Amino acid sequence: MRITSVGHAGLLVETSAGRILCDPWFNPAFFASWFPFPDNEAMDTAQLHTAEYLYVSHLHHDHFDAEWLRTRMSKDTVVLLPDYPVRDLRTSLEDLGFRHFVQTRDLEPTQLDGGVQVMVNALTSPTDGPIGDSAILIDDNGTRILNQNDARPVDEPRIRSFGPLAGHFLQYSGAIWYPMVYDFPARMKQTVGRRKRRNGMARALNYVEQYGAEHVFPFAGPPCFLDEELFHLNDLDGDDANIFPDQWVFLDFLRERGVTNTHLLLPGTVAELGPDRSCRLEQVDERTVARIRDDRTGYLREYQARRADRIRAEKAGWPTTRTDLLTGLREWVEPLLQYADRTCEGINGRVLVEVVDTPDATGAEEGADGGTGAGTAPTEQILFDFLDRRVARWAGEECRYRFELPRPLVERMVAERCPDWANELFLSCRFKAARKGPFNEFVTTFFASLSTERMAYVEGYYAELSQTEERARAGDHVVQRRCPHLKADLVRFGSHRDGILTCRLHDWEFDLATGRCLTSDDRKIISEARVNPSDDDPDLPEIPAA
């Protein structure tokens, strides 16, 4: 099996069944905020255009590059579709002209030609990507790889049953707007940033140890930020409070913990894996590697200069019209609120959206010291009221969350009825935010579910969580076996200590005595004290002590 990195999460996997192209990304994403790092623009992509198979893991634009797929990719390719509950990915690909699909089933092998089989794990909680993220396993006559990209699989036994892995490709770096856009004090931002950076790499290490592949290839991040307004988000000097560590940082992190079967994967790197789990690596020129690694600021400034015209063109294409945003949002969102019972109950408050006329609300340097920046006075203040289920002009009501958003981007979201602000606008980092109290998952999920189909799925998902659950022991308590946030199996991903249960998938913590989530106040876990341990079901699994 010959695997070529085409940048970020992009892989060209050459197998006995033909070429499988995974997640190609070349164009700027999220309102020209994200660019592939390192730069892959100069790559010869001719062999990618006619790949026999295409796999797009999910709809994030650093994986789903609509412009490149529309203009470069042959529409005769066969698309391997994850088993998602909503049709958004298939519909988006059909809109680009693709017409040949293989619908995989979650964690069930699919046979291709030449003795090759694939197995796709579809993650389908409301917080998995744009309501869906996935990983793919490929078996070419005994040579097996796991392309995990951004996904966070929770069914380890089913994945391990696919067979021993020669290669494991996984993400380790941040892909979020938190904490950078928030008006936290500088010290708090640094503390949160350090924790997210450390936890992201620790989570990836946990996956490396779980699956035990012969060779490990960190990839799929970080992006880089070339717009001057966002340039400060890049990790230029190994800042331990920056949530975007690069491959060298993560490779050092692994080596310090005894993991040495790792390889640097840059655009153009080729890995040849054999059925004996051997690896022959063709690395890019060492001078190129050194330039990227040792002079990050110089490298990114040159990259910035090459893409400056593209950034200007992208911004010139932003809407300049001024529409009645309040009426547009009211007509669009209020019908969704009427049946979003669990979402409204979960938010249990109000969200204020402040629209500013200039793109000054970028979370850029003015907010880096912990202030909100001088900014520009909002021209519209729109209330999303989840108590009375209405969208209205703000009249001074208390709001738990506040988002300050540039008008051009809001105009685009409303004009296109974009169902996913979280994974479009928010990921751009071109906004500011404030909140009172801890993180509330339902707020982000709401802004990612602004369509009838998505909201119906989200409501059904939350309803399912309230039904009878499998149980597991956690010290002196019996709890539901799956985390209420992402359904992670707590027997595998959980631990308990001093009355606190921790789910390591996202570091959620729960008070075993009350079931209350200590990380966010919007979820609870079912937890009951073991009054008479001798009456316990002897087959009840045990969540390990920390």
Sequence and secondary structure as in RCSB ss.txt:
>XXXX:A:sequence
MRITSVGHAGLLVETSAGRILCDPWFNPAFFASWFPFPDNEAMDTAQLHTAEYLYVSHLHHDHFDAEWLRTRMSK
DTVVLLPDYPVRDLRTSLEDLGFRHFVQTRDLEPTQLDGGVQVMVNALTSPTDGPIGDSAILIDDNGTRILNQND
ARPVDEPRIRSFGPLAGHFLQYSGAIWYPMVYDFPARMKQTVGRRKRRNGMARALNYVEQYGAEHVFPFAGPPCF
LDEELFHLNDLDGDDANIFPDQWVFLDFLRERGVTNTHLLLPGTVAELGPDRSCRLEQVDERTVARIRDDRTGYL
REYQARRADRIRAEKAGWPTTRTDLLTGLREWVEPLLQYADRTCEGINGRVLVEVVDTPDATGAEEGADGGTGAG
TAPTEQILFDFLDRRVARWAGEECRYRFELPRPLVERMVAERCPDWANELFLSCRFKAARKGPFNEFVTTFFASL
STERMAYVEGYYAELSQTEERARAGDHVVQRRCPHLKADLVRFGSHRDGILTCRLHDWEFDLATGRCLTSDDRKI
ISEARVNPSDDDPDLPEIPAA
>XXXX:A:secstr
 EEEEEETTEEEEEETTEEEEE    S BTTTTBB SS  TTS  HHHHT SEEE   S TTT  HHHHHHHS T
TSEEEE   SS HHHHHHHHTT   EEE  TT  EE GGGEEEEEEEE STTSTTT EEEEEEEETTEEEEEEET
     HHHHHTT   SEEEE  S  S TTTTB   HHHHHHHHHHHHHHHHHHHHHHHHHH  SEEEE S   B 
 STTTGGGS SS  TT S   HHHHHHHHHHTT   B    TT EEEE TT  EEEE   HHHHHHHHH HHHHH
HHHHHHHHHHHHHHHHTS      HHHHHHHHHHHHHTT HHHHHHH SEEEEEEESSTT SS GGGTTSS  S 
   SEEEEEETTTTEEEE  S   SEEEEEEHHHHHHHHHTT S STTTTGGGT SEEEESSSB HHHHHHHT  
SHHHHHHHHHHHHHHTS   EEEETTEEEESB TTT  BHHHHEEEETTEEEETTTTEEEETTT BBSSBTT B 
 EEE S GGGS TT  B  B 
